[in-house]
Amino acid sequence: MISAKKTKAFIIILLVLGIPGTVVFFPVNIDNRYTCLYHRLFIPHHLNPHSSDSSIANSHRQIVNPGSLTHHRRLTKEEEPVEISYDEIMARYVTPFGFLWWGSLLLVATGVYVWKKFNRSQRSKFVGL
């Protein structure tokens, strides 16, 4: 039989790994570009074609006088977001992030199940005295 200390540590590990994973990998469409919160936070330029190294290098090579109209336009220019179809977003989500979300849900469900079972067994020990 496993000791109570090890069981509690196991439950805590399952919940500490599962709950943040469930939140971060939850499937949500953000700006028609990102598939989950993790995708948005840790892979921000994944679908942005304007963030390539060559375009950054080319923009730095151009000399623009500060205060000129071109300089002002460059500072205030907002680029159009790249929109992707729903099917493509789902295809990009399911393979890398979908399995992580379901795995996180499984960790949380297992943690809750073991926790309830552990509490039931602890109560039955005290009632039996």
OpenMM code with the backbone's topology and positions (N, CA, C; nanometers):
from openmm import Vec3, app, unit

residues = "MET ILE SER ALA LYS LYS THR LYS ALA PHE ILE ILE ILE LEU LEU VAL LEU GLY ILE PRO GLY THR VAL VAL PHE PHE PRO VAL ASN ILE ASP ASN ARG TYR THR CYS LEU TYR HIS ARG LEU PHE ILE PRO HIS HIS LEU ASN PRO HIS SER SER ASP SER SER ILE ALA ASN SER HIS ARG GLN ILE VAL ASN PRO GLY SER LEU THR HIS HIS ARG ARG LEU THR LYS GLU GLU GLU PRO VAL GLU ILE SER TYR ASP GLU ILE MET ALA ARG TYR VAL THR PRO PHE GLY PHE LEU TRP TRP GLY SER LEU LEU LEU VAL ALA THR GLY VAL TYR VAL TRP LYS LYS PHE ASN ARG SER GLN ARG SER LYS PHE VAL GLY LEU".split()
positions = [
    Vec3(0.0842, -0.1181, 0.0000),
    Vec3(0.0000, 0.0000, 0.0000),
    Vec3(0.0889, 0.1248, 0.0000),
    Vec3(0.0474, 0.2243, -0.0738),
    Vec3(0.1228, 0.3486, -0.0862),
    Vec3(0.0927, 0.4373, 0.0348),
    Vec3(0.1960, 0.5031, 0.0843),
    Vec3(0.1777, 0.5884, 0.2019),
    Vec3(0.0943, 0.7121, 0.1675),
    Vec3(0.0368, 0.7723, 0.2705),
    Vec3(-0.0481, 0.8904, 0.2523),
    Vec3(0.0327, 1.0080, 0.1980),
    Vec3(0.1573, 1.0191, 0.2416),
    Vec3(0.2425, 1.1290, 0.1951),
    Vec3(0.2677, 1.1201, 0.0443),
    Vec3(0.2977, 0.9997, -0.0028),
    Vec3(0.3237, 0.9806, -0.1458),
    Vec3(0.1972, 1.0040, -0.2275),
    Vec3(0.0834, 0.9612, -0.1743),
    Vec3(-0.0424, 0.9814, -0.2450),
    Vec3(-0.0742, 1.1299, -0.2568),
    Vec3(-0.0551, 1.2046, -0.1489),
    Vec3(-0.0796, 1.3492, -0.1533),
    Vec3(0.0146, 1.4176, -0.2519),
    Vec3(0.1408, 1.3778, -0.2531),
    Vec3(0.2376, 1.4359, -0.3471),
    Vec3(0.1974, 1.4041, -0.4913),
    Vec3(0.1515, 1.2820, -0.5154),
    Vec3(0.1071, 1.2409, -0.6485),
    Vec3(-0.0124, 1.3249, -0.6937),
    Vec3(-0.1076, 1.3462, -0.6032),
    Vec3(-0.2257, 1.4269, -0.6350),
    Vec3(-0.1845, 1.5703, -0.6678),
    Vec3(-0.0962, 1.6262, -0.5881),
    Vec3(-0.0511, 1.7642, -0.6104),
    Vec3(0.0207, 1.7769, -0.7442),
    Vec3(0.1053, 1.6808, -0.7766),
    Vec3(0.1774, 1.6842, -0.9047),
    Vec3(0.0794, 1.6781, -1.0216),
    Vec3(-0.0189, 1.5884, -1.0127),
    Vec3(-0.1176, 1.5774, -1.1202),
    Vec3(-0.1934, 1.7084, -1.1399),
    Vec3(-0.2371, 1.7689, -1.0296),
    Vec3(-0.3153, 1.8918, -1.0410),
    Vec3(-0.2297, 2.0118, -1.0825),
    Vec3(-0.1064, 2.0180, -1.0333),
    Vec3(-0.0182, 2.1300, -1.0702),
    Vec3(0.0184, 2.1238, -1.2185),
    Vec3(0.0334, 2.0059, -1.2731),
    Vec3(0.0621, 1.9934, -1.4165),
    Vec3(-0.0645, 2.0058, -1.5009),
    Vec3(-0.1753, 1.9541, -1.4517),
    Vec3(-0.2971, 1.9482, -1.5308),
    Vec3(-0.3738, 2.0779, -1.5422),
    Vec3(-0.3898, 2.1501, -1.4318),
    Vec3(-0.4735, 2.2705, -1.4339),
    Vec3(-0.4149, 2.3799, -1.5235),
    Vec3(-0.2867, 2.4158, -1.5098),
    Vec3(-0.2340, 2.5176, -1.6031),
    Vec3(-0.2378, 2.4716, -1.7491),
    Vec3(-0.2120, 2.3440, -1.7737),
    Vec3(-0.2179, 2.2933, -1.9104),
    Vec3(-0.3575, 2.3016, -1.9681),
    Vec3(-0.4578, 2.2757, -1.8841),
    Vec3(-0.5960, 2.2848, -1.9292),
    Vec3(-0.6315, 2.4277, -1.9674),
    Vec3(-0.5841, 2.5238, -1.8910),
    Vec3(-0.6131, 2.6649, -1.9199),
    Vec3(-0.5349, 2.7128, -2.0425),
    Vec3(-0.4061, 2.6832, -2.0459),
    Vec3(-0.3189, 2.7361, -2.1513),
    Vec3(-0.3472, 2.6723, -2.2873),
    Vec3(-0.3823, 2.5444, -2.2909),
    Vec3(-0.4061, 2.4760, -2.4179),
    Vec3(-0.5542, 2.4686, -2.4549),
    Vec3(-0.6411, 2.5397, -2.3826),
    Vec3(-0.7841, 2.5394, -2.4136),
    Vec3(-0.8054, 2.5924, -2.5552),
    Vec3(-0.8831, 2.5212, -2.6371),
    Vec3(-0.9004, 2.5632, -2.7765),
    Vec3(-0.9860, 2.6891, -2.7886),
    Vec3(-0.9249, 2.7960, -2.8327),
    Vec3(-0.9958, 2.9217, -2.8535),
    Vec3(-0.9328, 2.9927, -2.9737),
    Vec3(-1.0164, 3.0544, -3.0536),
    Vec3(-0.9700, 3.1258, -3.1722),
    Vec3(-0.9381, 3.2693, -3.1317),
    Vec3(-0.8120, 3.3081, -3.1393),
    Vec3(-0.7700, 3.4431, -3.1025),
    Vec3(-0.7294, 3.5170, -3.2301),
    Vec3(-0.8063, 3.6171, -3.2665),
    Vec3(-0.7786, 3.7025, -3.3835),
    Vec3(-0.7683, 3.6251, -3.5149),
    Vec3(-0.8325, 3.5128, -3.5267),
    Vec3(-0.8251, 3.4289, -3.6467),
    Vec3(-0.6820, 3.3950, -3.6851),
    Vec3(-0.5908, 3.3932, -3.5871),
    Vec3(-0.4502, 3.3619, -3.6142),
    Vec3(-0.3942, 3.2609, -3.5163),
    Vec3(-0.4427, 3.2595, -3.3954),
    Vec3(-0.3864, 3.1736, -3.2913),
    Vec3(-0.4932, 3.0762, -3.2432),
    Vec3(-0.4505, 2.9586, -3.2002),
    Vec3(-0.5448, 2.8525, -3.1678),
    Vec3(-0.5668, 2.8313, -3.0194),
    Vec3(-0.4776, 2.8805, -2.9366),
    Vec3(-0.4923, 2.8679, -2.7918),
    Vec3(-0.4047, 2.9736, -2.7255),
    Vec3(-0.4178, 2.9867, -2.5951),
    Vec3(-0.3416, 3.0880, -2.5234),
    Vec3(-0.1913, 3.0622, -2.5325),
    Vec3(-0.1497, 2.9361, -2.5257),
    Vec3(-0.0073, 2.9030, -2.5384),
    Vec3(0.0465, 2.9484, -2.6741),
    Vec3(-0.0304, 2.9219, -2.7788),
    Vec3(0.0092, 2.9598, -2.9148),
    Vec3(0.0268, 3.1110, -2.9232),
    Vec3(-0.0611, 3.1864, -2.8587),
    Vec3(-0.0549, 3.3325, -2.8634),
    Vec3(0.0627, 3.3869, -2.7823),
    Vec3(0.0874, 3.3295, -2.6648),
    Vec3(0.1907, 3.3830, -2.5759),
    Vec3(0.3323, 3.3431, -2.6154),
    Vec3(0.3504, 3.2192, -2.6546),
    Vec3(0.4857, 3.1684, -2.6742),
    Vec3(0.5266, 3.1521, -2.8194),
    Vec3(0.4335, 3.1650, -2.9125),
    Vec3(0.4649, 3.1588, -3.0549),
    Vec3(0.3957, 3.2776, -3.1220),
    Vec3(0.4297, 3.3996, -3.0841),
    Vec3(0.3540, 3.5149, -3.1328),
    Vec3(0.3710, 3.5457, -3.2807),
    Vec3(0.4837, 3.5139, -3.3411),
    Vec3(0.5057, 3.5475, -3.4817),
    Vec3(0.4924, 3.4261, -3.5722),
    Vec3(0.4254, 3.3236, -3.5237),
    Vec3(0.4132, 3.1982, -3.5977),
    Vec3(0.3455, 3.2183, -3.7335),
    Vec3(0.2436, 3.3012, -3.7369),
    Vec3(0.1687, 3.3196, -3.8616),
    Vec3(0.1840, 3.4593, -3.9197),
    Vec3(0.2749, 3.5383, -3.8677),
    Vec3(0.2904, 3.6755, -3.9129),
    Vec3(0.3950, 3.6826, -4.0239),
    Vec3(0.3538, 3.7029, -4.1471),
    Vec3(0.4507, 3.7044, -4.2569),
    Vec3(0.5400, 3.8282, -4.2544),
    Vec3(0.5033, 3.9307, -4.1776),
    Vec3(0.5810, 4.0544, -4.1742),
    Vec3(0.6966, 4.0470, -4.0759),
    Vec3(0.7111, 3.9349, -4.0060),
    Vec3(0.8154, 3.9270, -3.9036),
    Vec3(0.9383, 3.8498, -3.9492),
    Vec3(0.9487, 3.8218, -4.0779),
    Vec3(1.0648, 3.7472, -4.1254),
    Vec3(1.1908, 3.8323, -4.1132),
    Vec3(1.3022, 3.7670, -4.1025),
    Vec3(1.4290, 3.8378, -4.0853),
    Vec3(1.4611, 3.9280, -4.2042),
    Vec3(1.4266, 3.8830, -4.3255),
    Vec3(1.4600, 3.9631, -4.4431),
    Vec3(1.3806, 4.0931, -4.4459),
    Vec3(1.2525, 4.0889, -4.4074),
    Vec3(1.1739, 4.2126, -4.4090),
    Vec3(1.2217, 4.3083, -4.3014),
    Vec3(1.2646, 4.2565, -4.1875),
    Vec3(1.3190, 4.3422, -4.0822),
    Vec3(1.4490, 4.4050, -4.1295),
    Vec3(1.5336, 4.3254, -4.1934),
    Vec3(1.6608, 4.3781, -4.2431),
    Vec3(1.6367, 4.4846, -4.3488),
    Vec3(1.5418, 4.4604, -4.4403),
    Vec3(1.5128, 4.5586, -4.5445),
    Vec3(1.4570, 4.6875, -4.4861),
    Vec3(1.3746, 4.6781, -4.3844),
    Vec3(1.3175, 4.7992, -4.3259),
    Vec3(1.4241, 4.8806, -4.2538),
    Vec3(1.5255, 4.8148, -4.1994),
    Vec3(1.6327, 4.8872, -4.1322),
    Vec3(1.7307, 4.9493, -4.2317),
    Vec3(1.7360, 4.8957, -4.3528),
    Vec3(1.8278, 4.9491, -4.4534),
    Vec3(1.7780, 5.0813, -4.5111),
    Vec3(1.6465, 5.0994, -4.5128),
    Vec3(1.5917, 5.2215, -4.5693),
    Vec3(1.6186, 5.3377, -4.4737),
    Vec3(1.6648, 5.4456, -4.5293),
    Vec3(1.6943, 5.5629, -4.4475),
    Vec3(1.5764, 5.6584, -4.4577),
    Vec3(1.5180, 5.6896, -4.3426),
    Vec3(1.4035, 5.7799, -4.3378),
    Vec3(1.4379, 5.8919, -4.2413),
    Vec3(1.4184, 6.0146, -4.2865),
    Vec3(1.4466, 6.1292, -4.1999),
    Vec3(1.3418, 6.1380, -4.0895),
    Vec3(1.3850, 6.1434, -3.9630),
    Vec3(1.2885, 6.1587, -3.8542),
    Vec3(1.2089, 6.2877, -3.8715),
    Vec3(1.0805, 6.2805, -3.8464),
    Vec3(0.9940, 6.3975, -3.8596),
    Vec3(0.9323, 6.4115, -3.9970),
    Vec3(0.9799, 6.3350, -4.0955),
    Vec3(0.9233, 6.3441, -4.2299),
    Vec3(0.7890, 6.2721, -4.2343),
    Vec3(0.7140, 6.2956, -4.3413),
    Vec3(0.5838, 6.2331, -4.3567),
    Vec3(0.5974, 6.0816, -4.3669),
    Vec3(0.6999, 6.0332, -4.4347),
    Vec3(0.7238, 5.8892, -4.4462),
    Vec3(0.7509, 5.8285, -4.3090),
    Vec3(0.8285, 5.8982, -4.2283),
    Vec3(0.8589, 5.8501, -4.0932),
    Vec3(0.7310, 5.8424, -4.0103),
    Vec3(0.6455, 5.9451, -4.0222),
    Vec3(0.5203, 5.9464, -3.9468),
    Vec3(0.4291, 5.8324, -3.9913),
    Vec3(0.4205, 5.8095, -4.1216),
    Vec3(0.3371, 5.7003, -4.1718),
    Vec3(0.3882, 5.5652, -4.1237),
    Vec3(0.5187, 5.5482, -4.1205),
    Vec3(0.5754, 5.4212, -4.0762),
    Vec3(0.5453, 5.3978, -3.9278),
    Vec3(0.5494, 5.5041, -3.8475),
    Vec3(0.5228, 5.4893, -3.7047),
    Vec3(0.3761, 5.4614, -3.6759),
    Vec3(0.2853, 5.5162, -3.7558),
    Vec3(0.1423, 5.5012, -3.7289),
    Vec3(0.0774, 5.3922, -3.8131),
    Vec3(0.1516, 5.3314, -3.9010),
    Vec3(0.0953, 5.2295, -3.9898),
    Vec3(0.0595, 5.1043, -3.9109),
    Vec3(-0.0646, 5.0616, -3.9257),
    Vec3(-0.1075, 4.9372, -3.8632),
    Vec3(-0.1269, 4.8346, -3.9734),
    Vec3(-0.0592, 4.7240, -3.9593),
    Vec3(-0.0682, 4.6212, -4.0622),
    Vec3(-0.1959, 4.5401, -4.0432),
    Vec3(-0.2525, 4.4995, -4.1536),
    Vec3(-0.3726, 4.4173, -4.1505),
    Vec3(-0.3385, 4.2796, -4.0950),
    Vec3(-0.4185, 4.2267, -4.0025),
    Vec3(-0.3904, 4.0923, -3.9520),
    Vec3(-0.4179, 3.9873, -4.0593),
    Vec3(-0.3422, 3.8823, -4.0554),
    Vec3(-0.3593, 3.7731, -4.1498),
    Vec3(-0.4717, 3.6841, -4.0987),
    Vec3(-0.5778, 3.6691, -4.1773),
    Vec3(-0.6887, 3.5843, -4.1354),
    Vec3(-0.6752, 3.4484, -4.2016),
    Vec3(-0.7044, 3.3456, -4.1241),
    Vec3(-0.6901, 3.2083, -4.1700),
    Vec3(-0.8250, 3.1398, -4.1559),
    Vec3(-0.8562, 3.0482, -4.2443),
    Vec3(-0.9849, 2.9801, -4.2401),
    Vec3(-0.9973, 2.8934, -4.1153),
    Vec3(-1.1216, 2.8664, -4.0781),
    Vec3(-1.1510, 2.7859, -3.9597),
    Vec3(-1.0890, 2.6470, -3.9701),
    Vec3(-1.0995, 2.5847, -4.0863),
    Vec3(-1.0449, 2.4498, -4.1041),
    Vec3(-0.8937, 2.4475, -4.0855),
    Vec3(-0.8256, 2.5499, -4.1362),
    Vec3(-0.6801, 2.5552, -4.1205),
    Vec3(-0.6417, 2.5794, -3.9743),
    Vec3(-0.7187, 2.6630, -3.9053),
    Vec3(-0.6920, 2.6861, -3.7628),
    Vec3(-0.7094, 2.5563, -3.6851),
    Vec3(-0.8150, 2.4820, -3.7147),
    Vec3(-0.8372, 2.3549, -3.6444),
    Vec3(-0.7264, 2.2546, -3.6757),
    Vec3(-0.6824, 2.2502, -3.8000),
    Vec3(-0.5738, 2.1584, -3.8357),
    Vec3(-0.4456, 2.1957, -3.7621),
    Vec3(-0.4205, 2.3252, -3.7468),
    Vec3(-0.3003, 2.3688, -3.6747),
    Vec3(-0.3123, 2.3458, -3.5250),
    Vec3(-0.4346, 2.3404, -3.4724),
    Vec3(-0.4537, 2.3217, -3.3283),
    Vec3(-0.4446, 2.1755, -3.2881),
    Vec3(-0.5138, 2.0889, -3.3607),
    Vec3(-0.5316, 1.9505, -3.3176),
    Vec3(-0.3994, 1.8780, -3.2996),
    Vec3(-0.3096, 1.8873, -3.3935),
    Vec3(-0.1857, 1.8107, -3.3838),
    Vec3(-0.0966, 1.8548, -3.2689),
    Vec3(-0.0537, 1.9794, -3.2605),
    Vec3(0.0395, 2.0107, -3.1514),
    Vec3(-0.0277, 2.0402, -3.0183),
    Vec3(-0.1431, 2.1078, -3.0189),
    Vec3(-0.1985, 2.1575, -2.8940),
    Vec3(-0.3184, 2.0775, -2.8440),
    Vec3(-0.3939, 2.0180, -2.9330),
    Vec3(-0.5128, 1.9426, -2.8931),
    Vec3(-0.4792, 1.8256, -2.8029),
    Vec3(-0.3764, 1.7520, -2.8384),
    Vec3(-0.3367, 1.6374, -2.7560),
    Vec3(-0.2849, 1.6824, -2.6198),
    Vec3(-0.2186, 1.7967, -2.6158),
    Vec3(-0.1717, 1.8495, -2.4876),
    Vec3(-0.2896, 1.8906, -2.3995),
    Vec3(-0.3949, 1.9477, -2.4602),
    Vec3(-0.5125, 1.9866, -2.3828),
    Vec3(-0.5832, 1.8636, -2.3278),
    Vec3(-0.6043, 1.7632, -2.4122),
    Vec3(-0.6695, 1.6409, -2.3652),
    Vec3(-0.5835, 1.5705, -2.2608),
    Vec3(-0.4525, 1.5723, -2.2781),
    Vec3(-0.3635, 1.5146, -2.1771),
    Vec3(-0.3733, 1.5882, -2.0448),
    Vec3(-0.3834, 1.7208, -2.0505),
    Vec3(-0.3994, 1.8001, -1.9286),
    Vec3(-0.5324, 1.7697, -1.8611),
    Vec3(-0.6377, 1.7556, -1.9412),
    Vec3(-0.7674, 1.7175, -1.8842),
    Vec3(-0.7601, 1.5808, -1.8180),
    Vec3(-0.6882, 1.4892, -1.8798),
    Vec3(-0.6720, 1.3562, -1.8217),
    Vec3(-0.5963, 1.3633, -1.6893),
    Vec3(-0.4928, 1.4461, -1.6815),
    Vec3(-0.4193, 1.4636, -1.5560),
    Vec3(-0.5093, 1.5195, -1.4462),
    Vec3(-0.5910, 1.6191, -1.4796),
    Vec3(-0.6816, 1.6778, -1.3806),
    Vec3(-0.7857, 1.5754, -1.3368),
    Vec3(-0.8441, 1.5036, -1.4319),
    Vec3(-0.9451, 1.4034, -1.3974),
    Vec3(-0.8855, 1.2938, -1.3096),
    Vec3(-0.7654, 1.2484, -1.3426),
    Vec3(-0.6989, 1.1461, -1.2614),
    Vec3(-0.6682, 1.2003, -1.1225),
    Vec3(-0.6208, 1.3243, -1.1146),
    Vec3(-0.5913, 1.3853, -0.9853),
    Vec3(-0.7144, 1.3973, -0.8976),
    Vec3(-0.8261, 1.4404, -0.9560),
    Vec3(-0.9508, 1.4525, -0.8795),
    Vec3(-1.0002, 1.3150, -0.8364),
    Vec3(-0.9928, 1.2167, -0.9253),
    Vec3(-1.0364, 1.0811, -0.8915),
    Vec3(-0.9530, 1.0237, -0.7763),
    Vec3(-0.8213, 1.0354, -0.7860),
    Vec3(-0.7340, 0.9823, -0.6803),
    Vec3(-0.7567, 1.0580, -0.5501),
    Vec3(-0.7782, 1.1888, -0.5592),
    Vec3(-0.8029, 1.2694, -0.4396),
    Vec3(-0.9308, 1.2261, -0.3695),
    Vec3(-1.0398, 1.2057, -0.4457),
    Vec3(-1.1664, 1.1611, -0.3856),
    Vec3(-1.1525, 1.0213, -0.3273),
    Vec3(-1.0855, 0.9341, -0.3997),
    Vec3(-1.0660, 0.7980, -0.3503),
    Vec3(-0.9808, 0.7994, -0.2227),
    Vec3(-0.8771, 0.8827, -0.2208),
    Vec3(-0.7906, 0.8946, -0.1035),
    Vec3(-0.8691, 0.9483, 0.0162),
    Vec3(-0.9512, 1.0517, -0.0053),
    Vec3(-1.0315, 1.1073, 0.1039),
    Vec3(-1.1326, 1.0063, 0.1562),
    Vec3(-1.1935, 0.9289, 0.0671),
    Vec3(-1.2886, 0.8261, 0.1090),
    Vec3(-1.2200, 0.7202, 0.1947),
    Vec3(-1.1009, 0.6798, 0.1530),
    Vec3(-1.0293, 0.5772, 0.2295),
    Vec3(-0.9834, 0.6319, 0.3646),
    Vec3(-0.9464, 0.7593, 0.3706),
    Vec3(-0.9057, 0.8197, 0.4978),
    Vec3(-1.0247, 0.8309, 0.5930),
    Vec3(-1.1427, 0.8661, 0.5422),
    Vec3(-1.2623, 0.8747, 0.6272),
    Vec3(-1.3029, 0.7379, 0.6782),
    Vec3(-1.2914, 0.6359, 0.5937),
    Vec3(-1.3311, 0.5014, 0.6372),
    Vec3(-1.2367, 0.4483, 0.7442),
    Vec3(-1.1109, 0.4901, 0.7431),
    Vec3(-1.0170, 0.4484, 0.8475),
    Vec3(-1.0572, 0.5071, 0.9820),
    Vec3(-1.0997, 0.6340, 0.9815),
    Vec3(-1.1376, 0.6985, 1.1066),
    Vec3(-1.2727, 0.6492, 1.1572),
    Vec3(-1.3645, 0.6155, 1.0694),
    Vec3(-1.4958, 0.5648, 1.1094),
    Vec3(-1.4812, 0.4254, 1.1678),
    Vec3(-1.3903, 0.3468, 1.1144),
    Vec3(-1.3704, 0.2091, 1.1597),
    Vec3(-1.3063, 0.1992, 1.2966),
    Vec3(-1.2484, 0.3071, 1.3482),
    Vec3(-1.1853, 0.3034, 1.4799),
    Vec3(-1.2902, 0.2936, 1.5813),
] * unit.nanometer
topology = app.Topology()
chain = topology.addChain("A")
for resn in residues:
    res = topology.addResidue(resn, chain)
    for name in ("N", "CA", "C"):
        topology.addAtom(name, app.Element.getBySymbol(name[0]), res)
